[in-house]
Amino acid sequence: MAASRSMGRRGTLAAAALLGMAAAPAWAQPWRPTRPLRLVLPFAPGGITDILARAIAEPLGASLGQTVVVENRPGGGGNIAGEAVSRAPADGHTLLVASQGMTTMNSALYRNLAYDPDNDFIPLAVLAKQPNFVVGNPTLTAGASLADILARAKAQPGILTFGSPGVGSYAHMSGELMRFMAGVELTHVGYRGSSLMLTDLIAGQLVLGLDAVATSGQHVRAGSLRALAVTSPQRSRAFPDVPTVAETLPGYDADAWYAVYAHKDTPEPILATLDAAIRAAIARPAFIQLLADRAADPMPDSRPDLLARLRREQRQWQDLVRRSGARAE
């Protein structure tokens, strides 16, 4: 009798478990996309963000069983791409690939945005990190270190110029951070992209420039520009003889990083699947070699650590934007 009651109880429990499994929501099953994925970029083809996105598109698609399309939507300091992703369904099929400048600074740089750069996206994984160079015209900075240049700027307030790829760009604000920490006045000149700024710098129209190592490094190797410092806290493995800004200004850190973001309302099972697939794509030897070839490095932060980093940098950079008075339209 006792055995019969025991078997009955076990049968009841088993039936309840089966009913519970049947009642489980559909999203509890492993997620798979049902149509092609879009990686939306706020930059034109050819830059480091575009190169990184295209490098993960094929392995990401193979892992998820769907085509992955890279969609370049440049303009508006990233706001065109940002608005497009914020308005897309939060179902994992539309992702943003961008540098952290867009998601840390734009709410302070721009008025009347049609989306919320601070809160509309959640970061999944960093594709790479890369410093900017502080580069100088070889003639105008001949024989001078970064400390010498900053001392000259202190003695001649506002006379020395520094260029960047654009007002409010990460390179621009990295220069502003250097200026504030050194307590000097430098006159910023913003351009529409790196190539124009580097052309003027080489021609002697500027004294200094801040630009990604990936684009300015070729000019440093050719001798048409002088690398005075890198903006990362450690020296670049590709340019180990170039000191860091922090060696002159202790505590300085302006590493640029490039991440994949999803819509903030995307369900966790979808985020988990995308996160795992992206991290598998960037762990491949071919991708790691791509980073090395472009003087970039991996940054394997976990999702919680990455979100904490983003929030911390939002506070830091937005405060700097306000102090600098920078505005972009």
C-alpha positions as CSV (number, residue, x, y, z in Angstrom):
1,M,0.0,0.0,0.0
2,A,2.8,2.4,1.0
3,A,4.7,1.5,-2.2
4,S,1.5,2.2,-4.2
5,R,1.0,5.6,-2.5
6,S,4.7,6.4,-3.2
7,M,4.4,5.5,-6.8
8,G,1.3,7.6,-7.0
9,R,3.0,10.6,-5.6
10,R,6.0,10.1,-8.0
11,G,3.5,9.8,-10.9
12,T,1.8,13.0,-9.8
13,L,5.1,14.9,-9.5
14,A,6.2,13.6,-12.9
15,A,2.9,14.7,-14.5
16,A,3.2,18.1,-12.9
17,A,6.7,18.5,-14.2
18,L,5.6,17.6,-17.7
19,L,2.8,20.1,-17.4
20,G,5.2,22.7,-16.2
21,M,7.5,22.0,-19.2
22,A,4.6,22.3,-21.6
23,A,3.6,25.6,-20.0
24,A,7.1,27.1,-20.3
25,P,7.2,30.2,-22.5
26,A,8.4,29.8,-26.0
27,W,11.3,32.3,-25.4
28,A,12.8,29.9,-22.8
29,Q,14.0,27.7,-25.7
30,P,17.4,28.6,-27.4
31,W,16.8,31.6,-29.6
32,R,17.5,31.6,-33.3
33,P,16.9,34.5,-35.7
34,T,14.1,34.0,-38.3
35,R,15.5,36.5,-40.9
36,P,18.8,38.1,-41.8
37,L,20.5,40.2,-39.2
38,R,21.6,43.8,-39.7
39,L,24.7,45.4,-38.3
40,V,24.1,49.1,-38.5
41,L,27.2,51.4,-38.4
42,P,27.3,55.2,-38.0
43,F,30.3,55.4,-40.3
44,A,31.1,55.1,-44.0
45,P,32.8,52.0,-45.4
46,G,36.6,51.7,-45.0
47,G,37.1,52.8,-41.4
48,I,38.1,50.6,-38.4
49,T,34.5,50.1,-37.3
50,D,33.5,49.0,-40.7
51,I,36.4,46.6,-41.0
52,L,35.6,45.0,-37.6
53,A,31.9,44.6,-38.4
54,R,32.6,43.0,-41.8
55,A,35.1,40.7,-40.2
56,I,32.5,39.2,-37.8
57,A,29.5,39.2,-40.2
58,E,30.3,35.8,-41.9
59,P,31.2,33.8,-38.8
60,L,28.3,35.4,-36.9
61,G,25.9,34.4,-39.6
62,A,27.3,30.8,-39.8
63,S,26.8,30.5,-36.0
64,L,23.3,31.8,-36.0
65,G,22.2,30.2,-39.3
66,Q,21.2,33.5,-41.0
67,T,22.9,36.0,-43.3
68,V,24.4,39.0,-41.5
69,V,24.3,42.3,-43.5
70,V,26.5,45.3,-42.7
71,E,24.5,48.5,-43.2
72,N,26.5,51.8,-43.2
73,R,24.4,54.8,-42.2
74,P,26.9,57.6,-41.7
75,G,26.1,61.2,-40.7
76,G,24.8,63.2,-37.8
77,G,27.6,62.1,-35.5
78,G,26.1,58.6,-35.3
79,N,22.6,59.8,-34.7
80,I,21.2,58.6,-38.0
81,A,22.3,55.0,-37.2
82,G,21.4,55.3,-33.5
83,E,17.8,56.4,-34.3
84,A,17.4,53.6,-36.8
85,V,18.4,50.9,-34.3
86,S,16.4,52.5,-31.4
87,R,13.2,52.4,-33.6
88,A,13.8,48.8,-34.8
89,P,12.0,45.9,-33.1
90,A,13.8,44.7,-30.0
91,D,14.1,41.2,-31.3
92,G,17.8,40.8,-31.9
93,H,17.7,41.2,-35.7
94,T,19.0,44.8,-35.7
95,L,22.3,45.6,-33.9
96,L,24.4,48.7,-33.6
97,V,28.2,48.6,-34.1
98,A,29.9,51.8,-32.9
99,S,32.7,53.4,-30.9
100,Q,31.8,54.3,-27.4
101,G,32.0,58.0,-28.3
102,M,28.5,57.9,-29.7
103,T,27.0,56.2,-26.6
104,T,28.9,58.2,-24.0
105,M,28.9,61.7,-25.4
106,N,26.1,62.4,-27.9
107,S,23.4,63.2,-25.3
108,A,25.7,66.1,-24.1
109,L,26.8,67.1,-27.5
110,Y,23.5,67.3,-29.4
111,R,20.2,69.0,-28.6
112,N,16.7,67.5,-29.5
113,L,17.8,64.0,-30.3
114,A,15.1,61.6,-31.5
115,Y,16.5,58.8,-29.4
116,D,18.3,58.4,-26.0
117,P,22.0,57.5,-26.6
118,D,22.5,56.9,-22.9
119,N,19.7,54.4,-22.4
120,D,18.4,53.0,-25.7
121,F,21.1,50.4,-26.1
122,I,22.8,47.7,-24.1
123,P,26.4,46.6,-25.0
124,L,27.0,43.0,-25.8
125,A,30.7,42.6,-26.6
126,V,33.7,44.8,-27.5
127,L,35.2,44.0,-30.9
128,A,38.5,45.8,-30.2
129,K,40.1,48.7,-28.4
130,Q,42.6,51.1,-29.9
131,P,44.2,54.3,-28.8
132,N,44.5,57.5,-30.6
133,F,47.9,59.0,-31.5
134,V,48.9,62.5,-30.5
135,V,50.7,63.3,-33.7
136,G,52.7,66.4,-34.6
137,N,53.9,68.1,-37.7
138,P,57.6,67.0,-38.0
139,T,58.9,70.5,-38.6
140,L,56.7,72.4,-36.0
141,T,57.4,69.8,-33.3
142,A,61.0,68.9,-34.2
143,G,63.0,67.6,-31.3
144,A,60.1,68.3,-28.8
145,S,58.4,65.8,-26.5
146,L,54.7,66.0,-25.5
147,A,55.8,67.7,-22.3
148,D,57.8,70.3,-24.3
149,I,54.7,71.0,-26.5
150,L,52.4,71.4,-23.4
151,A,55.0,73.7,-21.8
152,R,55.0,75.8,-25.0
153,A,51.2,75.9,-24.9
154,K,51.2,77.1,-21.3
155,A,53.6,79.9,-22.2
156,Q,51.6,80.9,-25.4
157,P,47.9,80.3,-24.5
158,G,45.7,79.6,-27.5
159,I,48.5,79.9,-30.1
160,L,49.0,76.1,-30.7
161,T,46.4,74.3,-32.6
162,F,45.2,70.7,-32.5
163,G,43.0,69.0,-35.1
164,S,40.6,66.1,-34.9
165,P,38.3,64.2,-37.3
166,G,35.3,66.2,-36.0
167,V,33.8,68.4,-33.3
168,G,32.6,66.1,-30.5
169,S,34.5,63.1,-31.9
170,Y,36.3,60.8,-29.4
171,A,39.6,62.1,-30.7
172,H,38.5,65.7,-30.1
173,M,37.4,65.0,-26.6
174,S,40.6,63.0,-25.9
175,G,42.5,66.2,-26.8
176,E,40.2,68.3,-24.5
177,L,41.0,65.8,-21.7
178,M,44.7,66.3,-22.3
179,R,44.3,70.1,-22.4
180,F,42.3,70.2,-19.1
181,M,44.7,67.8,-17.3
182,A,47.7,69.9,-18.4
183,G,46.0,73.2,-17.6
184,V,46.8,74.7,-21.0
185,E,45.0,76.5,-23.8
186,L,45.0,74.8,-27.2
187,T,42.9,75.9,-30.2
188,H,40.8,73.0,-31.6
189,V,40.1,72.7,-35.3
190,G,37.5,70.1,-36.3
191,Y,37.4,68.4,-39.6
192,R,34.9,66.2,-41.5
193,G,37.0,63.0,-41.1
194,S,40.6,62.0,-40.6
195,S,42.0,62.4,-44.1
196,L,41.5,66.2,-44.4
197,M,42.9,66.8,-40.9
198,L,46.0,64.7,-41.5
199,T,46.6,66.4,-44.9
200,D,46.6,69.8,-43.1
201,L,48.7,68.5,-40.3
202,I,51.3,67.2,-42.7
203,A,51.2,70.5,-44.6
204,G,52.0,72.4,-41.4
205,Q,48.5,74.1,-41.1
206,L,48.2,72.5,-37.6
207,V,50.8,71.8,-34.9
208,L,49.1,68.7,-33.4
209,G,46.4,66.2,-34.2
210,L,44.6,63.4,-32.5
211,D,43.6,60.5,-34.6
212,A,43.2,56.7,-34.5
213,V,46.5,54.7,-34.7
214,A,44.9,52.7,-37.6
215,T,44.7,55.8,-39.8
216,S,47.6,58.0,-38.6
217,G,50.1,55.1,-38.1
218,Q,50.9,54.8,-41.7
219,H,52.0,58.5,-41.8
220,V,54.1,58.0,-38.6
221,R,55.9,55.0,-40.3
222,A,56.5,57.1,-43.4
223,G,58.0,59.9,-41.4
224,S,55.4,62.5,-42.6
225,L,54.1,62.8,-39.0
226,R,55.7,62.5,-35.5
227,A,54.0,60.3,-32.9
228,L,54.3,62.2,-29.6
229,A,52.1,59.9,-27.5
230,V,49.4,57.3,-27.5
231,T,46.2,57.9,-25.5
232,S,45.9,54.5,-23.9
233,P,47.2,53.8,-20.4
234,Q,49.8,51.3,-21.8
235,R,52.1,51.7,-24.8
236,S,50.9,50.3,-28.1
237,R,52.4,46.9,-29.0
238,A,52.7,48.1,-32.6
239,F,54.6,51.3,-31.6
240,P,56.4,50.4,-28.4
241,D,58.8,53.3,-28.6
242,V,55.9,55.9,-28.5
243,P,55.2,57.0,-24.9
244,T,51.8,57.3,-23.4
245,V,50.1,60.6,-22.6
246,A,49.9,59.2,-19.0
247,E,53.7,59.3,-18.8
248,T,53.5,63.1,-19.0
249,L,50.0,63.4,-17.4
250,P,49.6,60.7,-14.8
251,G,46.1,59.2,-14.8
252,Y,45.2,60.1,-18.4
253,D,43.3,57.3,-20.2
254,A,41.4,57.7,-23.4
255,D,41.3,54.3,-25.1
256,A,38.7,54.1,-27.8
257,W,36.7,50.9,-28.0
258,Y,34.2,49.5,-30.6
259,A,31.3,47.4,-29.4
260,V,28.1,45.7,-30.6
261,Y,24.9,47.0,-29.0
262,A,21.4,45.6,-28.9
263,H,18.1,47.4,-28.2
264,K,17.7,47.8,-24.5
265,D,14.3,45.9,-24.5
266,T,15.8,42.8,-26.1
267,P,14.9,39.7,-24.1
268,E,17.7,38.1,-22.1
269,P,17.7,34.8,-24.0
270,I,18.3,36.6,-27.2
271,L,21.0,38.7,-25.7
272,A,22.7,35.6,-24.3
273,T,22.7,33.9,-27.7
274,L,24.0,37.0,-29.6
275,D,26.7,37.5,-26.9
276,A,28.0,34.0,-27.2
277,A,28.0,34.1,-31.0
278,I,29.8,37.4,-31.2
279,R,32.4,36.3,-28.6
280,A,33.1,33.1,-30.6
281,A,33.6,35.2,-33.8
282,I,36.1,37.5,-32.2
283,A,38.0,34.6,-30.6
284,R,39.0,33.2,-34.0
285,P,42.7,33.4,-34.9
286,A,41.9,35.3,-38.1
287,F,40.1,38.1,-36.2
288,I,42.9,38.3,-33.6
289,Q,45.4,38.7,-36.4
290,L,43.3,41.4,-38.0
291,L,43.5,43.3,-34.7
292,A,47.3,42.9,-34.6
293,D,47.6,44.1,-38.2
294,R,45.7,47.3,-37.2
295,A,47.4,48.0,-33.9
296,A,44.3,47.1,-32.0
297,D,43.7,44.8,-29.0
298,P,40.9,42.7,-27.7
299,M,39.0,43.8,-24.6
300,P,37.2,40.7,-23.2
301,D,35.0,42.5,-20.6
302,S,31.9,40.5,-19.5
303,R,28.5,42.0,-20.2
304,P,28.0,43.3,-16.7
305,D,31.6,44.7,-16.6
306,L,31.0,46.3,-20.0
307,L,27.8,47.9,-18.9
308,A,29.5,49.3,-15.8
309,R,32.3,50.6,-17.9
310,L,29.8,52.3,-20.3
311,R,28.0,54.0,-17.4
312,R,31.2,55.2,-15.8
313,E,32.5,56.6,-19.1
314,Q,29.1,58.3,-19.8
315,R,29.6,60.3,-16.6
316,Q,33.2,61.1,-17.3
317,W,32.9,62.2,-20.9
318,Q,29.6,64.1,-20.6
319,D,31.1,66.1,-17.8
320,L,34.1,66.9,-20.0
321,V,31.9,67.9,-22.9
322,R,30.0,70.3,-20.7
323,R,33.3,71.7,-19.3
324,S,34.7,72.2,-22.8
325,G,31.6,73.9,-24.2
326,A,31.7,71.6,-27.3
327,R,28.5,71.5,-29.3
328,A,27.7,69.6,-32.5
329,E,24.7,70.1,-34.8
